[in-house]
Amino acid sequence: MKLLARIFLVFAFVAAMPPVLRAEDNATKLLGMWREFSPGDNLVEFKPGTVTMLLRKGEIQDLRTMEGTWTLSPDGTTLSLTFKVGGRDRTLSATLAFTGDEMVLTDDTKIPTRHRRHTGTLPDWAKW
C-alpha cells in the first residue's frame, strides 16, 4: 500500500510540474551526439539552438554536414528542426520523447526513429 501511495505522489508531482520545467529538462537531455539505430543509421549533434547532421558521401552532392537550428515547443514535447536545403528553409517537426537511454522522434509519418547517445570514434561512413 505504501508503494502505491509513493507512486501516486510521484505521478502527481510530475503532472503538476510546470511545462516550462519539462521543456528545459528535455532541452538539456537533447544536447550531445545521437546515433539513430532504428529504422536507419544516422548521426546528429545537438548544441544549444543548433543541430548538425553528418552525411554520407554523395548523400547530398558534396556536403559533409547539414547545419540547422532547433527549437522545442513550450511544453518540451515537439522538436522543430530547420535546415537550409537548395537555398530554401525546410522545417521538420517531431514529437520528442526520452525512454531510458533512448531518444525517440515521431514525425507525421508515425514511424518512430530511435536514437542512442554516440560515444567514441565516428563510423567509417562519416569519415570522408
N, CA, C and O atoms as a GROMACS GRO file, in nm:
protein
  512
    1MET      N    1   0.081  -0.119   0.000
    1MET     CA    2   0.000   0.000   0.000
    1MET      C    3   0.086   0.126   0.000
    1MET      O    4   0.056   0.223  -0.068
    2LYS      N    5   0.197   0.122   0.079
    2LYS     CA    6   0.284   0.237   0.084
    2LYS      C    7   0.348   0.262  -0.052
    2LYS      O    8   0.367   0.377  -0.092
    3LEU      N    9   0.381   0.154  -0.124
    3LEU     CA   10   0.440   0.169  -0.257
    3LEU      C   11   0.343   0.237  -0.352
    3LEU      O   12   0.383   0.325  -0.428
    4LEU      N   13   0.219   0.198  -0.349
    4LEU     CA   14   0.116   0.258  -0.433
    4LEU      C   15   0.100   0.407  -0.402
    4LEU      O   16   0.085   0.489  -0.492
    5ALA      N   17   0.104   0.442  -0.273
    5ALA     CA   18   0.093   0.582  -0.232
    5ALA      C   19   0.213   0.662  -0.284
    5ALA      O   20   0.197   0.776  -0.326
    6ARG      N   21   0.333   0.603  -0.280
    6ARG     CA   22   0.452   0.672  -0.331
    6ARG      C   23   0.443   0.693  -0.481
    6ARG      O   24   0.475   0.801  -0.532
    7ILE      N   25   0.399   0.590  -0.552
    7ILE     CA   26   0.384   0.602  -0.698
    7ILE      C   27   0.286   0.713  -0.731
    7ILE      O   28   0.312   0.794  -0.819
    8PHE      N   29   0.173   0.718  -0.660
    8PHE     CA   30   0.073   0.822  -0.683
    8PHE      C   31   0.132   0.960  -0.655
    8PHE      O   32   0.108   1.054  -0.731
    9LEU      N   33   0.210   0.973  -0.547
    9LEU     CA   34   0.270   1.100  -0.511
    9LEU      C   35   0.368   1.147  -0.620
    9LEU      O   36   0.368   1.264  -0.658
   10VAL      N   37   0.452   1.056  -0.670
   10VAL     CA   38   0.546   1.092  -0.777
   10VAL      C   39   0.470   1.134  -0.902
   10VAL      O   40   0.504   1.234  -0.965
   11PHE      N   41   0.368   1.058  -0.939
   11PHE     CA   42   0.288   1.092  -1.056
   11PHE      C   43   0.223   1.230  -1.040
   11PHE      O   44   0.224   1.310  -1.134
   12ALA      N   45   0.169   1.257  -0.925
   12ALA     CA   46   0.104   1.386  -0.900
   12ALA      C   47   0.205   1.500  -0.909
   12ALA      O   48   0.174   1.607  -0.961
   13PHE      N   49   0.326   1.478  -0.858
   13PHE     CA   50   0.430   1.581  -0.863
   13PHE      C   51   0.469   1.610  -1.008
   13PHE      O   52   0.479   1.726  -1.048
   14VAL      N   53   0.493   1.505  -1.088
   14VAL     CA   54   0.532   1.523  -1.228
   14VAL      C   55   0.420   1.590  -1.307
   14VAL      O   56   0.447   1.679  -1.388
   15ALA      N   57   0.297   1.550  -1.283
   15ALA     CA   58   0.184   1.608  -1.355
   15ALA      C   59   0.167   1.756  -1.320
   15ALA      O   60   0.124   1.836  -1.403
   16ALA      N   61   0.201   1.792  -1.197
   16ALA     CA   62   0.184   1.931  -1.154
   16ALA      C   63   0.304   2.018  -1.192
   16ALA      O   64   0.297   2.140  -1.181
   17MET      N   65   0.413   1.955  -1.237
   17MET     CA   66   0.532   2.031  -1.273
   17MET      C   67   0.501   2.124  -1.390
   17MET      O   68   0.440   2.081  -1.488
   18PRO      N   69   0.540   2.248  -1.381
   18PRO     CA   70   0.513   2.341  -1.490
   18PRO      C   71   0.575   2.293  -1.621
   18PRO      O   72   0.687   2.241  -1.620
   19PRO      N   73   0.505   2.308  -1.733
   19PRO     CA   74   0.558   2.265  -1.862
   19PRO      C   75   0.694   2.326  -1.895
   19PRO      O   76   0.775   2.263  -1.964
   20VAL      N   77   0.719   2.447  -1.848
   20VAL     CA   78   0.847   2.511  -1.876
   20VAL      C   79   0.962   2.429  -1.819
   20VAL      O   80   1.066   2.416  -1.883
   21LEU      N   81   0.944   2.374  -1.698
   21LEU     CA   82   1.050   2.293  -1.639
   21LEU      C   83   1.072   2.167  -1.720
   21LEU      O   84   1.187   2.126  -1.738
   22ARG      N   85   0.966   2.104  -1.768
   22ARG     CA   86   0.982   1.985  -1.852
   22ARG      C   87   1.051   2.020  -1.983
   22ARG      O   88   1.134   1.943  -2.031
   23ALA      N   89   1.020   2.135  -2.041
   23ALA     CA   90   1.083   2.179  -2.166
   23ALA      C   91   1.232   2.201  -2.145
   23ALA      O   92   1.313   2.159  -2.228
   24GLU      N   93   1.270   2.266  -2.034
   24GLU     CA   94   1.411   2.288  -2.005
   24GLU      C   95   1.483   2.156  -1.984
   24GLU      O   96   1.597   2.139  -2.028
   25ASP      N   97   1.418   2.062  -1.917
   25ASP     CA   98   1.476   1.931  -1.893
   25ASP      C   99   1.500   1.859  -2.027
   25ASP      O  100   1.608   1.803  -2.048
   26ASN      N  101   1.402   1.860  -2.116
   26ASN     CA  102   1.418   1.796  -2.246
   26ASN      C  103   1.525   1.865  -2.330
   26ASN      O  104   1.599   1.798  -2.402
   27ALA      N  105   1.534   1.996  -2.321
   27ALA     CA  106   1.638   2.069  -2.394
   27ALA      C  107   1.776   2.026  -2.346
   27ALA      O  108   1.867   2.010  -2.427
   28THR      N  109   1.792   2.008  -2.218
   28THR     CA  110   1.921   1.964  -2.162
   28THR      C  111   1.951   1.821  -2.205
   28THR      O  112   2.065   1.790  -2.242
   29LYS      N  113   1.852   1.734  -2.199
   29LYS     CA  114   1.872   1.594  -2.239
   29LYS      C  115   1.910   1.582  -2.386
   29LYS      O  116   1.985   1.493  -2.424
   30LEU      N  117   1.858   1.671  -2.468
   30LEU     CA  118   1.878   1.666  -2.612
   30LEU      C  119   2.023   1.692  -2.653
   30LEU      O  120   2.069   1.639  -2.754
   31LEU      N  121   2.094   1.773  -2.576
   31LEU     CA  122   2.228   1.814  -2.614
   31LEU      C  123   2.324   1.695  -2.623
   31LEU      O  124   2.322   1.605  -2.539
   32GLY      N  125   2.409   1.698  -2.728
   32GLY     CA  126   2.508   1.592  -2.746
   32GLY      C  127   2.493   1.525  -2.881
   32GLY      O  128   2.411   1.566  -2.964
   33MET      N  129   2.573   1.422  -2.902
   33MET     CA  130   2.572   1.345  -3.028
   33MET      C  131   2.482   1.223  -3.012
   33MET      O  132   2.494   1.148  -2.915
   34TRP      N  133   2.392   1.205  -3.108
   34TRP     CA  134   2.298   1.093  -3.107
   34TRP      C  135   2.312   1.013  -3.235
   34TRP      O  136   2.331   1.069  -3.343
   35ARG      N  137   2.304   0.880  -3.222
   35ARG     CA  138   2.310   0.792  -3.338
   35ARG      C  139   2.176   0.721  -3.354
   35ARG      O  140   2.131   0.648  -3.266
   36GLU      N  141   2.114   0.745  -3.468
   36GLU     CA  142   1.989   0.675  -3.499
   36GLU      C  143   2.024   0.529  -3.526
   36GLU      O  144   2.117   0.500  -3.602
   37PHE      N  145   1.950   0.437  -3.464
   37PHE     CA  146   1.974   0.295  -3.488
   37PHE      C  147   1.851   0.224  -3.543
   37PHE      O  148   1.860   0.109  -3.585
   38SER      N  149   1.738   0.291  -3.543
   38SER     CA  150   1.616   0.229  -3.598
   38SER      C  151   1.522   0.339  -3.644
   38SER      O  152   1.494   0.430  -3.565
   39PRO      N  153   1.473   0.337  -3.762
   39PRO     CA  154   1.491   0.235  -3.864
   39PRO      C  155   1.617   0.255  -3.948
   39PRO      O  156   1.651   0.166  -4.027
   40GLY      N  157   1.688   0.367  -3.935
   40GLY     CA  158   1.805   0.394  -4.017
   40GLY      C  159   1.932   0.398  -3.935
   40GLY      O  160   1.937   0.346  -3.824
   41ASP      N  161   2.035   0.460  -3.991
   41ASP     CA  162   2.163   0.475  -3.925
   41ASP      C  163   2.215   0.614  -3.960
   41ASP      O  164   2.261   0.637  -4.072
   42ASN      N  165   2.208   0.706  -3.864
   42ASN     CA  166   2.245   0.845  -3.884
   42ASN      C  167   2.314   0.898  -3.761
   42ASN      O  168   2.303   0.840  -3.653
   43LEU      N  169   2.387   1.007  -3.777
   43LEU     CA  170   2.445   1.078  -3.664
   43LEU      C  171   2.399   1.222  -3.667
   43LEU      O  172   2.399   1.287  -3.772
   44VAL      N  173   2.359   1.272  -3.552
   44VAL     CA  174   2.314   1.410  -3.541
   44VAL      C  175   2.365   1.466  -3.408
   44VAL      O  176   2.360   1.399  -3.305
   45GLU      N  177   2.415   1.590  -3.412
   45GLU     CA  178   2.466   1.653  -3.291
   45GLU      C  179   2.385   1.778  -3.259
   45GLU      O  180   2.366   1.865  -3.344
   46PHE      N  181   2.338   1.784  -3.135
   46PHE     CA  182   2.262   1.898  -3.087
   46PHE      C  183   2.349   1.980  -2.993
   46PHE      O  184   2.403   1.929  -2.895
   47LYS      N  185   2.361   2.108  -3.024
   47LYS     CA  186   2.424   2.207  -2.937
   47LYS      C  187   2.315   2.308  -2.905
   47LYS      O  188   2.210   2.305  -2.970
   48PRO      N  189   2.335   2.396  -2.808
   48PRO     CA  190   2.229   2.493  -2.776
   48PRO      C  191   2.181   2.569  -2.901
   48PRO      O  192   2.254   2.653  -2.955
   49GLY      N  193   2.061   2.540  -2.946
   49GLY     CA  194   1.999   2.610  -3.058
   49GLY      C  195   2.043   2.568  -3.196
   49GLY      O  196   1.982   2.610  -3.295
   50THR      N  197   2.149   2.486  -3.208
   50THR     CA  198   2.195   2.444  -3.341
   50THR      C  199   2.200   2.292  -3.350
   50THR      O  200   2.212   2.223  -3.249
   51VAL      N  201   2.191   2.243  -3.473
   51VAL     CA  202   2.196   2.100  -3.499
   51VAL      C  203   2.284   2.076  -3.620
   51VAL      O  204   2.281   2.153  -3.716
   52THR      N  205   2.362   1.968  -3.616
   52THR     CA  206   2.447   1.928  -3.727
   52THR      C  207   2.420   1.782  -3.758
   52THR      O  208   2.430   1.696  -3.670
   53MET      N  209   2.385   1.754  -3.883
   53MET     CA  210   2.363   1.616  -3.927
   53MET      C  211   2.481   1.575  -4.014
   53MET      O  212   2.513   1.644  -4.111
   54LEU      N  213   2.546   1.465  -3.980
   54LEU     CA  214   2.657   1.414  -4.060
   54LEU      C  215   2.600   1.336  -4.178
   54LEU      O  216   2.508   1.256  -4.161
   55LEU      N  217   2.654   1.361  -4.295
   55LEU     CA  218   2.602   1.299  -4.417
   55LEU      C  219   2.701   1.196  -4.472
   55LEU      O  220   2.822   1.207  -4.452
   56ARG      N  221   2.647   1.099  -4.543
   56ARG     CA  222   2.730   1.002  -4.614
   56ARG      C  223   2.780   1.064  -4.744
   56ARG      O  224   2.715   1.153  -4.800
   57LYS      N  225   2.892   1.019  -4.790
   57LYS     CA  226   2.950   1.070  -4.914
   57LYS      C  227   2.849   1.052  -5.027
   57LYS      O  228   2.800   0.942  -5.051
   58GLY      N  229   2.817   1.164  -5.095
   58GLY     CA  230   2.724   1.160  -5.207
   58GLY      C  231   2.578   1.167  -5.169
   58GLY      O  232   2.492   1.172  -5.257
   59GLU      N  233   2.546   1.169  -5.040
   59GLU     CA  234   2.407   1.173  -4.996
   59GLU      C  235   2.338   1.300  -5.045
   59GLU      O  236   2.227   1.294  -5.098
   60ILE      N  237   2.404   1.415  -5.026
   60ILE     CA  238   2.354   1.542  -5.079
   60ILE      C  239   2.473   1.611  -5.144
   60ILE      O  240   2.548   1.684  -5.079
   61GLN      N  241   2.490   1.586  -5.272
   61GLN     CA  242   2.601   1.640  -5.351
   61GLN      C  243   2.732   1.615  -5.278
   61GLN      O  244   2.761   1.501  -5.241
   62ASP      N  245   2.812   1.719  -5.256
   62ASP     CA  246   2.940   1.701  -5.187
   62ASP      C  247   2.938   1.755  -5.044
   62ASP      O  248   3.043   1.784  -4.986
   63LEU      N  249   2.819   1.768  -4.986
   63LEU     CA  250   2.808   1.816  -4.847
   63LEU      C  251   2.850   1.707  -4.749
   63LEU      O  252   2.812   1.590  -4.764
   64ARG      N  253   2.928   1.745  -4.649
   64ARG     CA  254   2.968   1.652  -4.543
   64ARG      C  255   2.871   1.660  -4.425
   64ARG      O  256   2.846   1.561  -4.356
   65THR      N  257   2.816   1.780  -4.405
   65THR     CA  258   2.722   1.801  -4.295
   65THR      C  259   2.609   1.890  -4.342
   65THR      O  260   2.619   1.959  -4.444
   66MET      N  261   2.502   1.887  -4.268
   66MET     CA  262   2.391   1.978  -4.290
   66MET      C  263   2.370   2.050  -4.157
   66MET      O  264   2.346   1.988  -4.054
   67GLU      N  265   2.379   2.183  -4.162
   67GLU     CA  266   2.367   2.265  -4.042
   67GLU      C  267   2.226   2.323  -4.033
   67GLU      O  268   2.164   2.353  -4.135
   68GLY      N  269   2.177   2.336  -3.911
   68GLY     CA  270   2.046   2.395  -3.893
   68GLY      C  271   2.026   2.446  -3.751
   68GLY      O  272   2.120   2.458  -3.673
   69THR      N  273   1.902   2.475  -3.722
   69THR     CA  274   1.865   2.521  -3.588
   69THR      C  275   1.754   2.432  -3.534
   69THR      O  276   1.685   2.364  -3.611
   70TRP      N  277   1.737   2.433  -3.404
   70TRP     CA  278   1.629   2.356  -3.342
   70TRP      C  279   1.562   2.440  -3.234
   70TRP      O  280   1.623   2.526  -3.171
   71THR      N  281   1.434   2.410  -3.214
   71THR     CA  282   1.356   2.470  -3.106
   71THR      C  283   1.265   2.363  -3.048
   71THR      O  284   1.232   2.264  -3.114
   72LEU      N  285   1.224   2.386  -2.924
   72LEU     CA  286   1.126   2.299  -2.859
   72LEU      C  287   0.999   2.378  -2.834
   72LEU      O  288   1.003   2.498  -2.810
   73SER      N  289   0.888   2.309  -2.841
   73SER     CA  290   0.760   2.372  -2.806
   73SER      C  291   0.765   2.409  -2.658
   73SER      O  292   0.847   2.356  -2.583
   74PRO      N  293   0.679   2.501  -2.614
   74PRO     CA  294   0.680   2.543  -2.473
   74PRO      C  295   0.666   2.427  -2.374
   74PRO      O  296   0.720   2.434  -2.263
   75ASP      N  297   0.595   2.321  -2.412
   75ASP     CA  298   0.582   2.208  -2.319
   75ASP      C  299   0.693   2.106  -2.335
   75ASP      O  300   0.696   2.006  -2.262
   76GLY      N  301   0.786   2.128  -2.429
   76GLY     CA  302   0.902   2.041  -2.445
   76GLY      C  303   0.876   1.910  -2.516
   76GLY      O  304   0.961   1.821  -2.514
   77THR      N  305   0.761   1.895  -2.580
   77THR     CA  306   0.728   1.767  -2.642
   77THR      C  307   0.739   1.766  -2.794
   77THR      O  308   0.733   1.660  -2.856
   78THR      N  309   0.754   1.883  -2.856
   78THR     CA  310   0.767   1.890  -3.002
   78THR      C  311   0.898   1.956  -3.038
   78THR      O  312   0.927   2.069  -2.997
   79LEU      N  313   0.979   1.884  -3.116
   79LEU     CA  314   1.108   1.934  -3.162
   79LEU      C  315   1.092   1.979  -3.306
   79LEU      O  316   1.041   1.905  -3.390
   80SER      N  317   1.137   2.102  -3.336
   80SER     CA  318   1.135   2.154  -3.472
   80SER      C  319   1.279   2.176  -3.517
   80SER      O  320   1.357   2.242  -3.448
   81LEU      N  321   1.313   2.121  -3.633
   81LEU     CA  322   1.445   2.135  -3.692
   81LEU      C  323   1.431   2.213  -3.822
   81LEU      O  324   1.344   2.182  -3.903
   82THR      N  325   1.515   2.313  -3.842
   82THR     CA  326   1.512   2.391  -3.964
   82THR      C  327   1.649   2.385  -4.031
   82THR      O  328   1.750   2.421  -3.972
   83PHE      N  329   1.649   2.337  -4.157
   83PHE     CA  330   1.771   2.327  -4.238
   83PHE      C  331   1.750   2.409  -4.364
   83PHE      O  332   1.638   2.423  -4.412
   84LYS      N  333   1.859   2.462  -4.418
   84LYS     CA  334   1.854   2.531  -4.546
   84LYS      C  335   1.893   2.428  -4.652
   84LYS      O  336   2.005   2.378  -4.652
   85VAL      N  337   1.799   2.396  -4.741
   85VAL     CA  338   1.821   2.297  -4.846
   85VAL      C  339   1.789   2.362  -4.979
   85VAL      O  340   1.678   2.411  -5.001
   86GLY      N  341   1.886   2.364  -5.069
   86GLY     CA  342   1.864   2.424  -5.200
   86GLY      C  343   1.825   2.570  -5.192
   86GLY      O  344   1.744   2.618  -5.271
   87GLY      N  345   1.882   2.643  -5.096
   87GLY     CA  346   1.852   2.784  -5.081
   87GLY      C  347   1.720   2.814  -5.011
   87GLY      O  348   1.683   2.931  -4.997
   88ARG      N  349   1.648   2.711  -4.968
   88ARG     CA  350   1.519   2.731  -4.900
   88ARG      C  351   1.522   2.665  -4.763
   88ARG      O  352   1.583   2.560  -4.744
   89ASP      N  353   1.455   2.730  -4.670
   89ASP     CA  354   1.444   2.672  -4.536
   89ASP      C  355   1.342   2.559  -4.538
   89ASP      O  356   1.232   2.572  -4.593
   90ARG      N  357   1.380   2.446  -4.476
   90ARG     CA  358   1.290   2.332  -4.460
   90ARG      C  359   1.280   2.303  -4.312
   90ARG      O  360   1.381   2.280  -4.246
   91THR      N  361   1.158   2.304  -4.258
   91THR     CA  362   1.138   2.276  -4.117
   91THR      C  363   1.068   2.142  -4.101
   91THR      O  364   0.967   2.114  -4.166
   92LEU      N  365   1.124   2.061  -4.015
   92LEU     CA  366   1.068   1.930  -3.981
   92LEU      C  367   1.029   1.933  -3.835
   92LEU      O  368   1.103   1.986  -3.752
   93SER      N  369   0.915   1.876  -3.802
   93SER     CA  370   0.871   1.870  -3.664
   93SER      C  371   0.844   1.726  -3.625
   93SER      O  372   0.799   1.646  -3.706
   94ALA      N  373   0.873   1.694  -3.500
   94ALA     CA  374   0.850   1.559  -3.450
   94ALA      C  375   0.821   1.565  -3.301
   94ALA      O  376   0.866   1.656  -3.231
   95THR      N  377   0.747   1.468  -3.254
   95THR     CA  378   0.724   1.452  -3.111
   95THR      C  379   0.852   1.397  -3.050
   95THR      O  380   0.909   1.302  -3.102
   96LEU      N  381   0.895   1.457  -2.941
   96LEU     CA  382   1.019   1.419  -2.873
   96LEU      C  383   0.986   1.346  -2.744
   96LEU      O  384   0.904   1.392  -2.665
   97ALA      N  385   1.050   1.231  -2.725
   97ALA     CA  386   1.033   1.157  -2.600
   97ALA      C  387   1.166   1.091  -2.564
   97ALA      O  388   1.245   1.056  -2.652
   98PHE      N  389   1.189   1.076  -2.436
   98PHE     CA  390   1.306   1.005  -2.387
   98PHE      C  391   1.257   0.884  -2.310
   98PHE      O  392   1.174   0.896  -2.219
   99THR      N  393   1.309   0.766  -2.348
   99THR     CA  394   1.271   0.642  -2.283
   99THR      C  395   1.400   0.571  -2.244
   99THR      O  396   1.472   0.520  -2.330
  100GLY      N  397   1.428   0.567  -2.115
  100GLY     CA  398   1.554   0.509  -2.071
  100GLY      C  399   1.669   0.588  -2.130
  100GLY      O  400   1.677   0.710  -2.113
  101ASP      N  401   1.759   0.518  -2.201
  101ASP     CA  402   1.874   0.585  -2.262
  101ASP      C  403   1.849   0.620  -2.409
  101ASP      O  404   1.942   0.655  -2.481
  102GLU      N  405   1.725   0.611  -2.453
  102GLU     CA  406   1.691   0.639  -2.592
  102GLU      C  407   1.616   0.770  -2.608
  102GLU      O  408   1.539   0.812  -2.522
  103MET      N  409   1.642   0.834  -2.724
  103MET     CA  410   1.562   0.949  -2.767
  103MET      C  411   1.476   0.896  -2.881
  103MET      O  412   1.526   0.833  -2.974
  104VAL      N  413   1.347   0.923  -2.875
  104VAL     CA  414   1.254   0.876  -2.978
  104VAL      C  415   1.187   0.998  -3.042
  104VAL      O  416   1.127   1.080  -2.973
  105LEU      N  417   1.199   1.007  -3.174
  105LEU     CA  418   1.134   1.114  -3.250
  105LEU      C  419   1.028   1.051  -3.340
  105LEU      O  420   1.056   0.954  -3.410
  106THR      N  421   0.908   1.107  -3.337
  106THR     CA  422   0.799   1.056  -3.419
  106THR      C  423   0.740   1.172  -3.498
  106THR      O  424   0.682   1.264  -3.441
  107ASP      N  425   0.757   1.167  -3.631
  107ASP     CA  426   0.704   1.275  -3.715
  107ASP      C  427   0.566   1.239  -3.766
  107ASP      O  428   0.504   1.145  -3.716
  108ASP      N  429   0.517   1.312  -3.865
  108ASP     CA  430   0.380   1.289  -3.913
  108ASP      C  431   0.361   1.156  -3.985
  108ASP      O  432   0.248   1.118  -4.013
  109THR      N  433   0.470   1.085  -4.018
  109THR     CA  434   0.456   0.952  -4.077
  109THR      C  435   0.420   0.848  -3.972
  109THR      O  436   0.382   0.736  -4.005
  110LYS      N  437   0.432   0.886  -3.845
  110LYS     CA  438   0.403   0.799  -3.730
  110LYS      C  439   0.504   0.685  -3.714
  110LYS      O  440   0.480   0.592  -3.636
  111ILE      N  441   0.615   0.691  -3.787
  111ILE     CA  442   0.721   0.590  -3.774
  111ILE      C  443   0.827   0.649  -3.681
  111ILE      O  444   0.894   0.745  -3.717
  112PRO      N  445   0.843   0.592  -3.562
  112PRO     CA  446   0.941   0.648  -3.468
  112PRO      C  447   1.084   0.619  -3.513
  112PRO      O  448   1.114   0.511  -3.564
  113THR      N  449   1.172   0.717  -3.493
  113THR     CA  450   1.314   0.694  -3.511
  113THR      C  451   1.376   0.690  -3.372
  113THR      O  452   1.349   0.776  -3.288
  114ARG      N  453   1.457   0.588  -3.349
  114ARG     CA  454   1.516   0.566  -3.217
  114ARG      C  455   1.665   0.599  -3.223
  114ARG      O  456   1.736   0.562  -3.317
  115HIS      N  457   1.710   0.670  -3.119
  115HIS     CA  458   1.849   0.715  -3.113
  115HIS      C  459   1.908   0.681  -2.977
  115HIS      O  460   1.838   0.678  -2.876
  116ARG      N  461   2.039   0.655  -2.977
  116ARG     CA  462   2.115   0.640  -2.853
  116ARG      C  463   2.233   0.736  -2.859
  116ARG      O  464   2.280   0.772  -2.966
  117ARG      N  465   2.279   0.777  -2.743
  117ARG     CA  466   2.396   0.866  -2.740
  117ARG      C  467   2.513   0.798  -2.809
  117ARG      O  468   2.536   0.678  -2.792
  118HIS      N  469   2.585   0.877  -2.887
  118HIS     CA  470   2.702   0.824  -2.956
  118HIS      C  471   2.827   0.865  -2.880
  118HIS      O  472   2.846   0.982  -2.847
  119THR      N  473   2.911   0.769  -2.854
  119THR     CA  474   3.040   0.796  -2.790
  119THR      C  475   3.147   0.728  -2.873
  119THR      O  476   3.118   0.636  -2.951
  120GLY      N  477   3.267   0.770  -2.857
  120GLY     CA  478   3.377   0.708  -2.929
  120GLY      C  479   3.399   0.771  -3.066
  120GLY      O  480   3.356   0.884  -3.092
  121THR      N  481   3.466   0.697  -3.151
  121THR     CA  482   3.501   0.748  -3.283
  121THR      C  483   3.381   0.747  -3.376
  121THR      O  484   3.282   0.678  -3.352
  122LEU      N  485   3.393   0.826  -3.482
  122LEU     CA  486   3.288   0.829  -3.583
  122LEU      C  487   3.291   0.701  -3.665
  122LEU      O  488   3.398   0.643  -3.685
  123PRO      N  489   3.176   0.656  -3.713
  123PRO     CA  490   3.175   0.538  -3.800
  123PRO      C  491   3.246   0.570  -3.933
  123PRO      O  492   3.258   0.686  -3.971
  124ASP      N  493   3.293   0.467  -4.002
  124ASP     CA  494   3.368   0.486  -4.128
  124ASP      C  495   3.291   0.570  -4.230
  124ASP      O  496   3.352   0.651  -4.300
  125TRP      N  497   3.160   0.553  -4.239
  125TRP     CA  498   3.083   0.626  -4.340
  125TRP      C  499   3.085   0.776  -4.316
  125TRP      O  500   3.059   0.854  -4.408
  126ALA      N  501   3.116   0.819  -4.193
  126ALA     CA  502   3.116   0.963  -4.162
  126ALA      C  503   3.256   1.024  -4.177
  126ALA      O  504   3.274   1.145  -4.158
  127LYS      N  505   3.356   0.942  -4.210
  127LYS     CA  506   3.494   0.989  -4.224
  127LYS      C  507   3.530   0.997  -4.373
  127LYS      O  508   3.585   0.903  -4.429
  128TRP      N  509   3.498   1.108  -4.433
  128TRP     CA  510   3.536   1.124  -4.574
  128TRP      C  511   3.575   1.265  -4.604
  128TRP      O  512   3.610   1.296  -4.717
   0.00000   0.00000   0.00000
